[in-house]
Amino acid sequence: MTNPVFERIQQDISENPVVLYMKGTPMFPQCGFSAAVVQVLSDLGVKFKGIDVLVDPSLRDGVKQFTNWPTIPQLYVKGEFVGGCDIVREMAANGELQALLKDKGVA
Amino acid sequence: MKVRSAIERKLAEGLNPIRLAVVDDSHRHAGHAGANPEGESHFTIEIVSEAFAGKSRVERHRMVNALLAEELAGRVHAMALRTLAPGE
């Protein structure tokens, strides 16, 4: 369990209120699922830190293990894993995501 | 069909679903990174199961991911999941 990448992830998600592990960057997403989550967050006017896992294979694998989640994107709010693309979209559609962000003092 | 039927079988056994739909939409992703030239790389799955009652979305997806760990580690690049308990 002593994966050095875990420390980095822990630091990212504690220092930034909203973190999206994604493929590509918020400006240039490299995957439709990552792009969809960027779109949801942008529509809600949420500031977030996008972290491109494609630039670092150890991060790409590490974040999957860290979260125990097999796919990218992964959204974290205040250090807590919220979900991947389907979950984020569902939550945005029924207002749960907005409520969560408000609850956490983000939006 | 091989991957799809494996997914259907594992989900049916693991979750005893009331409704299960596994759609192979690999053709919509053909040519992009992660798409397997032989297909069966992208699936949309909808499951209604009593097993999801009282569980969060993340917990539900983790249950599905655990059942399909082998497929996710191999051929399957992406799954769109809709996980519902009866009445939702």
N, CA and C atoms of all chains as a GROMACS GRO file, in nm:
protein
  585
    1MET      N    1   0.082  -0.121   0.000
    1MET     CA    2   0.000   0.000   0.000
    1MET      C    3   0.085   0.127   0.000
    2THR      N    4   0.218   0.112   0.004
    2THR     CA    5   0.301   0.232   0.008
    2THR      C    6   0.333   0.279  -0.135
    3ASN      N    7   0.231   0.323  -0.200
    3ASN     CA    8   0.246   0.377  -0.334
    3ASN      C    9   0.273   0.528  -0.321
    4PRO      N   10   0.391   0.575  -0.365
    4PRO     CA   11   0.424   0.717  -0.348
    4PRO      C   12   0.324   0.810  -0.415
    5VAL      N   13   0.256   0.759  -0.517
    5VAL     CA   14   0.156   0.841  -0.586
    5VAL      C   15   0.038   0.876  -0.494
    6PHE      N   16   0.006   0.784  -0.401
    6PHE     CA   17  -0.106   0.807  -0.310
    6PHE      C   18  -0.087   0.937  -0.231
    7GLU      N   19   0.037   0.963  -0.190
    7GLU     CA   20   0.066   1.083  -0.112
    7GLU      C   21   0.034   1.208  -0.192
    8ARG      N   22   0.073   1.202  -0.318
    8ARG     CA   23   0.049   1.315  -0.407
    8ARG      C   24  -0.101   1.338  -0.427
    9ILE      N   25  -0.174   1.230  -0.445
    9ILE     CA   26  -0.319   1.241  -0.464
    9ILE      C   27  -0.382   1.299  -0.338
   10GLN      N   28  -0.341   1.244  -0.223
   10GLN     CA   29  -0.393   1.292  -0.096
   10GLN      C   30  -0.371   1.443  -0.081
   11GLN      N   31  -0.252   1.487  -0.123
   11GLN     CA   32  -0.220   1.629  -0.113
   11GLN      C   33  -0.307   1.712  -0.209
   12ASP      N   34  -0.321   1.665  -0.332
   12ASP     CA   35  -0.404   1.736  -0.432
   12ASP      C   36  -0.547   1.754  -0.382
   13ILE      N   37  -0.604   1.645  -0.330
   13ILE     CA   38  -0.746   1.653  -0.294
   13ILE      C   39  -0.768   1.723  -0.161
   14SER      N   40  -0.662   1.739  -0.080
   14SER     CA   41  -0.680   1.819   0.042
   14SER      C   42  -0.657   1.966   0.016
   15GLU      N   43  -0.572   1.997  -0.080
   15GLU     CA   44  -0.538   2.138  -0.104
   15GLU      C   45  -0.635   2.207  -0.198
   16ASN      N   46  -0.707   2.130  -0.278
   16ASN     CA   47  -0.799   2.190  -0.375
   16ASN      C   48  -0.942   2.142  -0.348
   17PRO      N   49  -1.035   2.237  -0.334
   17PRO     CA   50  -1.172   2.199  -0.298
   17PRO      C   51  -1.237   2.105  -0.401
   18VAL      N   52  -1.214   2.131  -0.529
   18VAL     CA   53  -1.272   2.046  -0.633
   18VAL      C   54  -1.161   2.001  -0.727
   19VAL      N   55  -1.143   1.871  -0.736
   19VAL     CA   56  -1.038   1.815  -0.821
   19VAL      C   57  -1.099   1.715  -0.918
   20LEU      N   58  -1.063   1.729  -1.044
   20LEU     CA   59  -1.108   1.631  -1.144
   20LEU      C   60  -0.986   1.563  -1.205
   21TYR      N   61  -0.974   1.432  -1.179
   21TYR     CA   62  -0.874   1.352  -1.249
   21TYR      C   63  -0.934   1.317  -1.384
   22MET      N   64  -0.863   1.355  -1.488
   22MET     CA   65  -0.922   1.343  -1.621
   22MET      C   66  -0.817   1.309  -1.725
   23LYS      N   67  -0.867   1.279  -1.845
   23LYS     CA   68  -0.777   1.258  -1.958
   23LYS      C   69  -0.776   1.385  -2.040
   24GLY      N   70  -0.657   1.447  -2.048
   24GLY     CA   71  -0.646   1.576  -2.113
   24GLY      C   72  -0.663   1.687  -2.011
   25THR      N   73  -0.680   1.808  -2.061
   25THR     CA   74  -0.695   1.924  -1.973
   25THR      C   75  -0.837   1.980  -1.988
   26PRO      N   76  -0.880   2.063  -1.892
   26PRO     CA   77  -1.014   2.121  -1.905
   26PRO      C   78  -1.035   2.192  -2.040
   27MET      N   79  -0.931   2.256  -2.090
   27MET     CA   80  -0.942   2.322  -2.221
   27MET      C   81  -0.944   2.222  -2.335
   28PHE      N   82  -0.866   2.117  -2.321
   28PHE     CA   83  -0.855   2.017  -2.428
   28PHE      C   84  -0.871   1.874  -2.375
   29PRO      N   85  -0.994   1.838  -2.338
   29PRO     CA   86  -1.016   1.702  -2.290
   29PRO      C   87  -0.987   1.601  -2.401
   30GLN      N   88  -0.929   1.488  -2.362
   30GLN     CA   89  -0.891   1.386  -2.461
   30GLN      C   90  -0.986   1.267  -2.461
   31CYS      N   91  -1.098   1.282  -2.393
   31CYS     CA   92  -1.189   1.168  -2.383
   31CYS      C   93  -1.329   1.224  -2.361
   32GLY      N   94  -1.427   1.162  -2.421
   32GLY     CA   95  -1.565   1.213  -2.414
   32GLY      C   96  -1.620   1.216  -2.272
   33PHE      N   97  -1.581   1.117  -2.191
   33PHE     CA   98  -1.634   1.110  -2.054
   33PHE      C   99  -1.574   1.222  -1.968
   34SER      N  100  -1.444   1.247  -1.987
   34SER     CA  101  -1.381   1.359  -1.916
   34SER      C  102  -1.443   1.492  -1.961
   35ALA      N  103  -1.462   1.505  -2.091
   35ALA     CA  104  -1.520   1.628  -2.145
   35ALA      C  105  -1.659   1.654  -2.087
   36ALA      N  106  -1.735   1.546  -2.069
   36ALA     CA  107  -1.871   1.561  -2.017
   36ALA      C  108  -1.870   1.616  -1.875
   37VAL      N  109  -1.776   1.571  -1.793
   37VAL     CA  110  -1.770   1.620  -1.655
   37VAL      C  111  -1.721   1.765  -1.652
   38VAL      N  112  -1.624   1.797  -1.736
   38VAL     CA  113  -1.578   1.936  -1.747
   38VAL      C  114  -1.697   2.026  -1.783
   39GLN      N  115  -1.779   1.978  -1.875
   39GLN     CA  116  -1.896   2.055  -1.918
   39GLN      C  117  -1.993   2.079  -1.802
   40VAL      N  118  -2.019   1.974  -1.726
   40VAL     CA  119  -2.111   1.986  -1.612
   40VAL      C  120  -2.058   2.090  -1.513
   41LEU      N  121  -1.929   2.080  -1.479
   41LEU     CA  122  -1.871   2.172  -1.381
   41LEU      C  123  -1.870   2.314  -1.435
   42SER      N  124  -1.839   2.329  -1.562
   42SER     CA  125  -1.837   2.463  -1.621
   42SER      C  126  -1.976   2.524  -1.624
   43ASP      N  127  -2.076   2.442  -1.658
   43ASP     CA  128  -2.214   2.491  -1.660
   43ASP      C  129  -2.258   2.541  -1.524
   44LEU      N  130  -2.207   2.476  -1.419
   44LEU     CA  131  -2.244   2.516  -1.283
   44LEU      C  132  -2.155   2.630  -1.233
   45GLY      N  133  -2.057   2.668  -1.313
   45GLY     CA  134  -1.968   2.776  -1.272
   45GLY      C  135  -1.875   2.736  -1.158
   46VAL      N  136  -1.843   2.607  -1.150
   46VAL     CA  137  -1.757   2.559  -1.042
   46VAL      C  138  -1.611   2.568  -1.083
   47LYS      N  139  -1.531   2.627  -0.995
   47LYS     CA  140  -1.387   2.629  -1.020
   47LYS      C  141  -1.330   2.495  -0.977
   48PHE      N  142  -1.248   2.437  -1.060
   48PHE     CA  143  -1.190   2.308  -1.024
   48PHE      C  144  -1.049   2.296  -1.079
   49LYS      N  145  -0.974   2.205  -1.016
   49LYS     CA  146  -0.841   2.177  -1.066
   49LYS      C  147  -0.848   2.049  -1.148
   50GLY      N  148  -0.817   2.060  -1.275
   50GLY     CA  149  -0.815   1.942  -1.361
   50GLY      C  150  -0.674   1.883  -1.361
   51ILE      N  151  -0.665   1.754  -1.335
   51ILE     CA  152  -0.534   1.688  -1.335
   51ILE      C  153  -0.532   1.583  -1.446
   52ASP      N  154  -0.443   1.603  -1.540
   52ASP     CA  155  -0.434   1.516  -1.657
   52ASP      C  156  -0.357   1.389  -1.623
   53VAL      N  157  -0.426   1.276  -1.623
   53VAL     CA  158  -0.358   1.150  -1.588
   53VAL      C  159  -0.277   1.093  -1.705
   54LEU      N  160  -0.302   1.147  -1.824
   54LEU     CA  161  -0.231   1.093  -1.941
   54LEU      C  162  -0.083   1.130  -1.943
   55VAL      N  163  -0.046   1.235  -1.870
   55VAL     CA  164   0.094   1.275  -1.870
   55VAL      C  165   0.178   1.189  -1.775
   56ASP      N  166   0.112   1.107  -1.694
   56ASP     CA  167   0.186   1.029  -1.595
   56ASP      C  168   0.119   0.893  -1.572
   57PRO      N  169   0.175   0.788  -1.632
   57PRO     CA  170   0.116   0.654  -1.619
   57PRO      C  171   0.102   0.609  -1.474
   58SER      N  172   0.197   0.651  -1.388
   58SER     CA  173   0.190   0.606  -1.249
   58SER      C  174   0.071   0.672  -1.178
   59LEU      N  175   0.038   0.793  -1.219
   59LEU     CA  176  -0.079   0.861  -1.163
   59LEU      C  177  -0.207   0.798  -1.218
   60ARG      N  178  -0.204   0.766  -1.345
   60ARG     CA  179  -0.321   0.706  -1.409
   60ARG      C  180  -0.361   0.577  -1.339
   61ASP      N  181  -0.262   0.492  -1.311
   61ASP     CA  182  -0.289   0.368  -1.239
   61ASP      C  183  -0.313   0.395  -1.091
   62GLY      N  184  -0.234   0.489  -1.036
   62GLY     CA  185  -0.240   0.516  -0.893
   62GLY      C  186  -0.375   0.566  -0.848
   63VAL      N  187  -0.435   0.655  -0.927
   63VAL     CA  188  -0.561   0.713  -0.883
   63VAL      C  189  -0.673   0.609  -0.889
   64LYS      N  190  -0.660   0.514  -0.982
   64LYS     CA  191  -0.759   0.405  -0.989
   64LYS      C  192  -0.754   0.320  -0.863
   65GLN      N  193  -0.631   0.292  -0.818
   65GLN     CA  194  -0.614   0.214  -0.695
   65GLN      C  195  -0.656   0.294  -0.573
   66PHE      N  196  -0.614   0.419  -0.570
   66PHE     CA  197  -0.642   0.506  -0.456
   66PHE      C  198  -0.793   0.513  -0.430
   67THR      N  199  -0.868   0.534  -0.536
   67THR     CA  200  -1.013   0.550  -0.524
   67THR      C  201  -1.085   0.417  -0.523
   68ASN      N  202  -1.015   0.311  -0.564
   68ASN     CA  203  -1.082   0.183  -0.586
   68ASN      C  204  -1.193   0.203  -0.689
   69TRP      N  205  -1.153   0.256  -0.802
   69TRP     CA  206  -1.247   0.291  -0.909
   69TRP      C  207  -1.172   0.268  -1.041
   70PRO      N  208  -1.228   0.190  -1.131
   70PRO     CA  209  -1.146   0.143  -1.244
   70PRO      C  210  -1.134   0.240  -1.361
   71THR      N  211  -1.206   0.351  -1.354
   71THR     CA  212  -1.209   0.437  -1.474
   71THR      C  213  -1.179   0.583  -1.441
   72ILE      N  214  -1.144   0.656  -1.544
   72ILE     CA  215  -1.124   0.801  -1.541
   72ILE      C  216  -1.236   0.860  -1.625
   73PRO      N  217  -1.296   0.971  -1.594
   73PRO     CA  218  -1.265   1.069  -1.490
   73PRO      C  219  -1.310   1.029  -1.349
   74GLN      N  220  -1.252   1.100  -1.252
   74GLN     CA  221  -1.291   1.086  -1.112
   74GLN      C  222  -1.299   1.226  -1.049
   75LEU      N  223  -1.414   1.252  -0.988
   75LEU     CA  224  -1.434   1.384  -0.928
   75LEU      C  225  -1.424   1.376  -0.775
   76TYR      N  226  -1.342   1.464  -0.721
   76TYR     CA  227  -1.330   1.478  -0.576
   76TYR      C  228  -1.378   1.616  -0.532
   77VAL      N  229  -1.458   1.620  -0.425
   77VAL     CA  230  -1.499   1.746  -0.365
   77VAL      C  231  -1.459   1.743  -0.218
   78LYS      N  232  -1.381   1.839  -0.178
   78LYS     CA  233  -1.332   1.848  -0.039
   78LYS      C  234  -1.274   1.714   0.009
   79GLY      N  235  -1.193   1.656  -0.075
   79GLY     CA  236  -1.125   1.533  -0.036
   79GLY      C  237  -1.208   1.407  -0.043
   80GLU      N  238  -1.334   1.421  -0.086
   80GLU     CA  239  -1.423   1.305  -0.090
   80GLU      C  240  -1.454   1.266  -0.234
   81PHE      N  241  -1.446   1.138  -0.263
   81PHE     CA  242  -1.478   1.091  -0.398
   81PHE      C  243  -1.628   1.101  -0.423
   82VAL      N  244  -1.664   1.169  -0.531
   82VAL     CA  245  -1.806   1.186  -0.565
   82VAL      C  246  -1.850   1.081  -0.667
   83GLY      N  247  -1.769   1.060  -0.769
   83GLY     CA  248  -1.806   0.960  -0.869
   83GLY      C  249  -1.737   0.984  -1.001
   84GLY      N  250  -1.775   0.902  -1.097
   84GLY     CA  251  -1.725   0.916  -1.233
   84GLY      C  252  -1.829   0.989  -1.317
   85CYS      N  253  -1.814   0.976  -1.446
   85CYS     CA  254  -1.898   1.054  -1.538
   85CYS      C  255  -2.048   1.030  -1.520
   86ASP      N  256  -2.091   0.905  -1.513
   86ASP     CA  257  -2.235   0.876  -1.504
   86ASP      C  258  -2.294   0.935  -1.377
   87ILE      N  259  -2.223   0.916  -1.267
   87ILE     CA  260  -2.273   0.962  -1.138
   87ILE      C  261  -2.281   1.115  -1.136
   88VAL      N  262  -2.176   1.179  -1.185
   88VAL     CA  263  -2.174   1.326  -1.185
   88VAL      C  264  -2.289   1.381  -1.271
   89ARG      N  265  -2.309   1.318  -1.386
   89ARG     CA  266  -2.418   1.365  -1.474
   89ARG      C  267  -2.555   1.345  -1.411
   90GLU      N  268  -2.574   1.226  -1.351
   90GLU     CA  269  -2.703   1.199  -1.285
   90GLU      C  270  -2.728   1.297  -1.172
   91MET      N  271  -2.622   1.323  -1.093
   91MET     CA  272  -2.636   1.412  -0.978
   91MET      C  273  -2.661   1.556  -1.021
   92ALA      N  274  -2.601   1.596  -1.133
   92ALA     CA  275  -2.622   1.732  -1.182
   92ALA      C  276  -2.765   1.746  -1.235
   93ALA      N  277  -2.814   1.640  -1.299
   93ALA     CA  278  -2.947   1.645  -1.360
   93ALA      C  279  -3.056   1.658  -1.254
   94ASN      N  280  -3.038   1.596  -1.137
   94ASN     CA  281  -3.145   1.605  -1.036
   94ASN      C  282  -3.112   1.700  -0.921
   95GLY      N  283  -3.005   1.779  -0.939
   95GLY     CA  284  -2.977   1.884  -0.841
   95GLY      C  285  -2.892   1.840  -0.722
   96GLU      N  286  -2.862   1.709  -0.714
   96GLU     CA  287  -2.784   1.660  -0.600
   96GLU      C  288  -2.642   1.716  -0.596
   97LEU      N  289  -2.585   1.732  -0.714
   97LEU     CA  290  -2.447   1.782  -0.720
   97LEU      C  291  -2.441   1.926  -0.670
   98GLN      N  292  -2.537   2.006  -0.715
   98GLN     CA  293  -2.543   2.145  -0.671
   98GLN      C  294  -2.558   2.152  -0.519
   99ALA      N  295  -2.643   2.064  -0.466
   99ALA     CA  296  -2.666   2.061  -0.321
   99ALA      C  297  -2.538   2.021  -0.247
  100LEU      N  298  -2.469   1.922  -0.302
  100LEU     CA  299  -2.345   1.876  -0.240
  100LEU      C  300  -2.241   1.988  -0.237
  101LEU      N  301  -2.227   2.058  -0.351
  101LEU     CA  302  -2.127   2.165  -0.359
  101LEU      C  303  -2.160   2.277  -0.261
  102LYS      N  304  -2.288   2.308  -0.252
  102LYS     CA  305  -2.331   2.413  -0.161
  102LYS      C  306  -2.304   2.371  -0.016
  103ASP      N  307  -2.340   2.247   0.011
  103ASP     CA  308  -2.322   2.188   0.142
  103ASP      C  309  -2.175   2.194   0.186
  104LYS      N  310  -2.087   2.170   0.090
  104LYS     CA  311  -1.944   2.169   0.120
  104LYS      C  312  -1.882   2.308   0.113
  105GLY      N  313  -1.967   2.406   0.085
  105GLY     CA  314  -1.919   2.544   0.082
  105GLY      C  315  -1.838   2.577  -0.042
  106VAL      N  316  -1.862   2.504  -0.151
  106VAL     CA  317  -1.784   2.526  -0.272
  106VAL      C  318  -1.855   2.620  -0.370
  107ALA      N  319  -1.983   2.600  -0.391
  107ALA     CA  320  -2.053   2.683  -0.491
  107ALA      C  321  -2.143   2.786  -0.424
  108MET      N  322  -1.994  -1.061  -2.919
  108MET     CA  323  -2.098  -1.118  -2.832
  108MET      C  324  -2.038  -1.185  -2.709
  109LYS      N  325  -1.912  -1.227  -2.720
  109LYS     CA  326  -1.852  -1.303  -2.611
  109LYS      C  327  -1.843  -1.221  -2.483
  110VAL      N  328  -1.794  -1.098  -2.498
  110VAL     CA  329  -1.777  -1.012  -2.380
  110VAL      C  330  -1.913  -0.973  -2.325
  111ARG      N  331  -2.004  -0.939  -2.415
  111ARG     CA  332  -2.136  -0.898  -2.369
  111ARG      C  333  -2.205  -1.010  -2.292
  112SER      N  334  -2.197  -1.130  -2.343
  112SER     CA  335  -2.266  -1.239  -2.272
  112SER      C  336  -2.199  -1.269  -2.138
  113ALA      N  337  -2.066  -1.251  -2.131
  113ALA     CA  338  -1.999  -1.270  -2.002
  113ALA      C  339  -2.047  -1.165  -1.902
  114ILE      N  340  -2.059  -1.041  -1.949
  114ILE     CA  341  -2.107  -0.933  -1.861
  114ILE      C  342  -2.248  -0.964  -1.812
  115GLU      N  343  -2.333  -1.004  -1.905
  115GLU     CA  344  -2.472  -1.034  -1.868
  115GLU      C  345  -2.479  -1.146  -1.765
  116ARG      N  346  -2.399  -1.249  -1.790
  116ARG     CA  347  -2.402  -1.364  -1.699
  116ARG      C  348  -2.355  -1.325  -1.559
  117LYS      N  349  -2.243  -1.251  -1.553
  117LYS     CA  350  -2.188  -1.214  -1.422
  117LYS      C  351  -2.282  -1.122  -1.344
  118LEU      N  352  -2.343  -1.028  -1.415
  118LEU     CA  353  -2.434  -0.935  -1.346
  118LEU      C  354  -2.561  -1.007  -1.303
  119ALA      N  355  -2.609  -1.097  -1.387
  119ALA     CA  356  -2.730  -1.171  -1.353
  119ALA      C  357  -2.705  -1.258  -1.229
  120GLU      N  358  -2.588  -1.322  -1.225
  120GLU     CA  359  -2.556  -1.408  -1.111
  120GLU      C  360  -2.529  -1.327  -0.985
  121GLY      N  361  -2.459  -1.214  -1.003
  121GLY     CA  362  -2.414  -1.138  -0.887
  121GLY      C  363  -2.520  -1.049  -0.825
  122LEU      N  364  -2.615  -1.003  -0.907
  122LEU     CA  365  -2.708  -0.901  -0.857
  122LEU      C  366  -2.855  -0.943  -0.863
  123ASN      N  367  -2.880  -1.056  -0.921
  123ASN     CA  368  -3.017  -1.105  -0.936
  123ASN      C  369  -3.112  -0.992  -0.979
  124PRO      N  370  -3.082  -0.930  -1.092
  124PRO     CA  371  -3.156  -0.808  -1.129
  124PRO      C  372  -3.299  -0.834  -1.176
  125ILE      N  373  -3.383  -0.733  -1.151
  125ILE     CA  374  -3.520  -0.735  -1.201
  125ILE      C  375  -3.519  -0.696  -1.348
  126ARG      N  376  -3.426  -0.605  -1.378
  126ARG     CA  377  -3.410  -0.565  -1.517
  126ARG      C  378  -3.261  -0.550  -1.545
  127LEU      N  379  -3.219  -0.599  -1.661
  127LEU     CA  380  -3.078  -0.589  -1.698
  127LEU      C  381  -3.068  -0.565  -1.847
  128ALA      N  382  -3.005  -0.456  -1.884
  128ALA     CA  383  -2.984  -0.427  -2.027
  128ALA      C  384  -2.836  -0.398  -2.048
  129VAL      N  385  -2.774  -0.475  -2.131
  129VAL     CA  386  -2.633  -0.455  -2.165
  129VAL      C  387  -2.625  -0.424  -2.314
  130VAL      N  388  -2.589  -0.302  -2.345
  130VAL     CA  389  -2.584  -0.259  -2.485
  130VAL      C  390  -2.439  -0.235  -2.525
  131ASP      N  391  -2.400  -0.297  -2.632
  131ASP     CA  392  -2.264  -0.278  -2.685
  131ASP      C  393  -2.268  -0.157  -2.779
  132ASP      N  394  -2.210  -0.045  -2.733
  132ASP     CA  395  -2.208   0.069  -2.825
  132ASP      C  396  -2.066   0.103  -2.870
  133SER      N  397  -1.987   0.000  -2.887
  133SER     CA  398  -1.848   0.018  -2.930
  133SER      C  399  -1.838   0.089  -3.065
  134HIS      N  400  -1.936   0.064  -3.152
  134HIS     CA  401  -1.929   0.125  -3.286
  134HIS      C  402  -1.926   0.277  -3.278
  135ARG      N  403  -1.986   0.332  -3.172
  135ARG     CA  404  -1.989   0.478  -3.158
  135ARG      C  405  -1.853   0.534  -3.118
  136HIS      N  406  -1.764   0.445  -3.076
  136HIS     CA  407  -1.632   0.490  -3.031
  136HIS      C  408  -1.522   0.438  -3.122
  137ALA      N  409  -1.560   0.378  -3.233
  137ALA     CA  410  -1.462   0.316  -3.321
  137ALA      C  411  -1.354   0.415  -3.360
  138GLY      N  412  -1.230   0.369  -3.353
  138GLY     CA  413  -1.120   0.453  -3.400
  138GLY      C  414  -1.057   0.540  -3.294
  139HIS      N  415  -1.130   0.564  -3.184
  139HIS     CA  416  -1.066   0.651  -3.084
  139HIS      C  417  -0.985   0.569  -2.985
  140ALA      N  418  -0.901   0.637  -2.910
  140ALA     CA  419  -0.811   0.568  -2.816
  140ALA      C  420  -0.894   0.481  -2.723
  141GLY      N  421  -0.853   0.357  -2.706
  141GLY     CA  422  -0.922   0.268  -2.614
  141GLY      C  423  -1.023   0.179  -2.683
  142ALA      N  424  -1.063   0.217  -2.804
  142ALA     CA  425  -1.157   0.133  -2.876
  142ALA      C  426  -1.079   0.014  -2.932
  143ASN      N  427  -1.135  -0.104  -2.910
  143ASN     CA  428  -1.070  -0.224  -2.963
  143ASN      C  429  -1.118  -0.245  -3.107
  144PRO      N  430  -1.025  -0.269  -3.199
  144PRO     CA  431  -1.067  -0.287  -3.338
  144PRO      C  432  -1.167  -0.402  -3.355
  145GLU      N  433  -1.163  -0.497  -3.262
  145GLU     CA  434  -1.257  -0.609  -3.272
  145GLU      C  435  -1.389  -0.579  -3.200
  146GLY      N  436  -1.404  -0.456  -3.150
  146GLY     CA  437  -1.530  -0.419  -3.086
  146GLY      C  438  -1.539  -0.469  -2.943
  147GLU      N  439  -1.658  -0.459  -2.887
  147GLU     CA  440  -1.686  -0.499  -2.749
  147GLU      C  441  -1.595  -0.430  -2.648
  148SER      N  442  -1.573  -0.301  -2.668
  148SER     CA  443  -1.489  -0.225  -2.576
  148SER      C  444  -1.569  -0.123  -2.496
  149HIS      N  445  -1.686  -0.085  -2.547
  149HIS     CA  446  -1.769   0.016  -2.480
  149HIS      C  447  -1.911  -0.037  -2.460
  150PHE      N  448  -1.960  -0.027  -2.337
  150PHE     CA  449  -2.093  -0.078  -2.308
  150PHE      C  450  -2.176   0.024  -2.229
  151THR      N  451  -2.306   0.020  -2.252
  151THR     CA  452  -2.399   0.093  -2.168
  151THR      C  453  -2.483  -0.010  -2.096
  152ILE      N  454  -2.486   0.000  -1.964
  152ILE     CA  455  -2.550  -0.103  -1.883
  152ILE      C  456  -2.652  -0.039  -1.790
  153GLU      N  457  -2.774  -0.093  -1.793
  153GLU     CA  458  -2.874  -0.048  -1.697
  153GLU      C  459  -2.918  -0.168  -1.614
  154ILE      N  460  -2.915  -0.149  -1.483
  154ILE     CA  461  -2.949  -0.259  -1.393
  154ILE      C  462  -3.048  -0.209  -1.288
  155VAL      N  463  -3.156  -0.284  -1.272
  155VAL     CA  464  -3.246  -0.258  -1.160
  155VAL      C  465  -3.238  -0.381  -1.069
  156SER      N  466  -3.197  -0.357  -0.945
  156SER     CA  467  -3.180  -0.471  -0.855
  156SER      C  468  -3.209  -0.431  -0.711
  157GLU      N  469  -3.270  -0.524  -0.641
  157GLU     CA  470  -3.296  -0.510  -0.498
  157GLU      C  471  -3.165  -0.489  -0.421
  158ALA      N  472  -3.056  -0.543  -0.475
  158ALA     CA  473  -2.926  -0.536  -0.408
  158ALA      C  474  -2.877  -0.391  -0.393
  159PHE      N  475  -2.933  -0.300  -0.472
  159PHE     CA  476  -2.888  -0.160  -0.467
  159PHE      C  477  -2.963  -0.077  -0.363
  160ALA      N  478  -3.070  -0.132  -0.309
  160ALA     CA  479  -3.153  -0.056  -0.215
  160ALA      C  480  -3.068  -0.009  -0.096
  161GLY      N  481  -3.080   0.119  -0.063
  161GLY     CA  482  -3.008   0.173   0.052
  161GLY      C  483  -2.860   0.197   0.029
  162LYS      N  484  -2.813   0.175  -0.095
  162LYS     CA  485  -2.671   0.196  -0.124
  162LYS      C  486  -2.651   0.326  -0.204
  163SER      N  487  -2.537   0.389  -0.182
  163SER     CA  488  -2.507   0.512  -0.256
  163SER      C  489  -2.470   0.476  -0.400
  164ARG      N  490  -2.467   0.577  -0.485
  164ARG     CA  491  -2.431   0.553  -0.625
  164ARG      C  492  -2.290   0.494  -0.636
  165VAL      N  493  -2.198   0.550  -0.557
  165VAL     CA  494  -2.060   0.501  -0.563
  165VAL      C  495  -2.056   0.354  -0.519
  166GLU      N  496  -2.128   0.320  -0.413
  166GLU     CA  497  -2.131   0.181  -0.367
  166GLU      C  498  -2.188   0.088  -0.475
  167ARG      N  499  -2.293   0.134  -0.540
  167ARG     CA  500  -2.356   0.052  -0.646
  167ARG      C  501  -2.259   0.028  -0.761
  168HIS      N  502  -2.193   0.135  -0.804
  168HIS     CA  503  -2.098   0.120  -0.915
  168HIS      C  504  -1.982   0.029  -0.874
  169ARG      N  505  -1.940   0.041  -0.749
  169ARG     CA  506  -1.830  -0.046  -0.703
  169ARG      C  507  -1.871  -0.193  -0.704
  170MET      N  508  -1.998  -0.220  -0.672
  170MET     CA  509  -2.047  -0.358  -0.676
  170MET      C  510  -2.037  -0.412  -0.820
  171VAL      N  511  -2.080  -0.329  -0.914
  171VAL     CA  512  -2.075  -0.370  -1.056
  171VAL      C  513  -1.930  -0.385  -1.101
  172ASN      N  514  -1.847  -0.288  -1.066
  172ASN     CA  515  -1.707  -0.292  -1.106
  172ASN      C  516  -1.637  -0.418  -1.053
  173ALA      N  517  -1.673  -0.455  -0.930
  173ALA     CA  518  -1.610  -0.573  -0.871
  173ALA      C  519  -1.650  -0.699  -0.948
  174LEU      N  520  -1.777  -0.706  -0.986
  174LEU     CA  521  -1.824  -0.824  -1.061
  174LEU      C  522  -1.758  -0.832  -1.199
  175LEU      N  523  -1.727  -0.714  -1.255
  175LEU     CA  524  -1.673  -0.711  -1.391
  175LEU      C  525  -1.524  -0.677  -1.394
  176ALA      N  526  -1.456  -0.702  -1.283
  176ALA     CA  527  -1.313  -0.665  -1.272
  176ALA      C  528  -1.231  -0.723  -1.388
  177GLU      N  529  -1.260  -0.847  -1.421
  177GLU     CA  530  -1.184  -0.915  -1.526
  177GLU      C  531  -1.204  -0.845  -1.661
  178GLU      N  532  -1.327  -0.812  -1.691
  178GLU     CA  533  -1.356  -0.745  -1.818
  178GLU      C  534  -1.294  -0.605  -1.823
  179LEU      N  535  -1.302  -0.534  -1.708
  179LEU     CA  536  -1.248  -0.397  -1.705
  179LEU      C  537  -1.096  -0.397  -1.717
  180ALA      N  538  -1.034  -0.504  -1.668
  180ALA     CA  539  -0.888  -0.511  -1.676
  180ALA      C  540  -0.844  -0.548  -1.818
  181GLY      N  541  -0.938  -0.601  -1.896
  181GLY     CA  542  -0.903  -0.647  -2.030
  181GLY      C  543  -0.962  -0.562  -2.139
  182ARG      N  544  -1.052  -0.621  -2.209
  182ARG     CA  545  -1.107  -0.565  -2.331
  182ARG      C  546  -1.189  -0.438  -2.311
  183VAL      N  547  -1.262  -0.432  -2.200
  183VAL     CA  548  -1.359  -0.324  -2.183
  183VAL      C  549  -1.290  -0.195  -2.141
  184HIS      N  550  -1.308  -0.093  -2.222
  184HIS     CA  551  -1.244   0.036  -2.198
  184HIS      C  552  -1.334   0.128  -2.117
  185ALA      N  553  -1.464   0.121  -2.141
  185ALA     CA  554  -1.554   0.212  -2.072
  185ALA      C  555  -1.694   0.152  -2.061
  186MET      N  556  -1.758   0.183  -1.948
  186MET     CA  557  -1.897   0.142  -1.928
  186MET      C  558  -1.975   0.263  -1.881
  187ALA      N  559  -2.089   0.284  -1.943
  187ALA     CA  560  -2.182   0.382  -1.888
  187ALA      C  561  -2.281   0.303  -1.805
  188LEU      N  562  -2.294   0.340  -1.677
  188LEU     CA  563  -2.375   0.261  -1.585
  188LEU      C  564  -2.494   0.338  -1.533
  189ARG      N  565  -2.609   0.270  -1.529
  189ARG     CA  566  -2.724   0.324  -1.460
  189ARG      C  567  -2.769   0.216  -1.363
  190THR      N  568  -2.758   0.248  -1.235
  190THR     CA  569  -2.787   0.146  -1.133
  190THR      C  570  -2.904   0.194  -1.048
  191LEU      N  571  -3.012   0.119  -1.052
  191LEU     CA  572  -3.132   0.161  -0.981
  191LEU      C  573  -3.184   0.051  -0.889
  192ALA      N  574  -3.244   0.094  -0.779
  192ALA     CA  575  -3.317   0.000  -0.695
  192ALA      C  576  -3.462   0.003  -0.740
  193PRO      N  577  -3.540  -0.100  -0.712
  193PRO     CA  578  -3.680  -0.101  -0.756
  193PRO      C  579  -3.752   0.024  -0.703
  194GLY      N  580  -3.833   0.084  -0.788
  194GLY     CA  581  -3.910   0.201  -0.746
  194GLY      C  582  -3.839   0.333  -0.769
  195GLU      N  583  -3.715   0.330  -0.810
  195GLU     CA  584  -3.644   0.456  -0.834
  195GLU      C  585  -3.666   0.506  -0.976
   0.00000   0.00000   0.00000
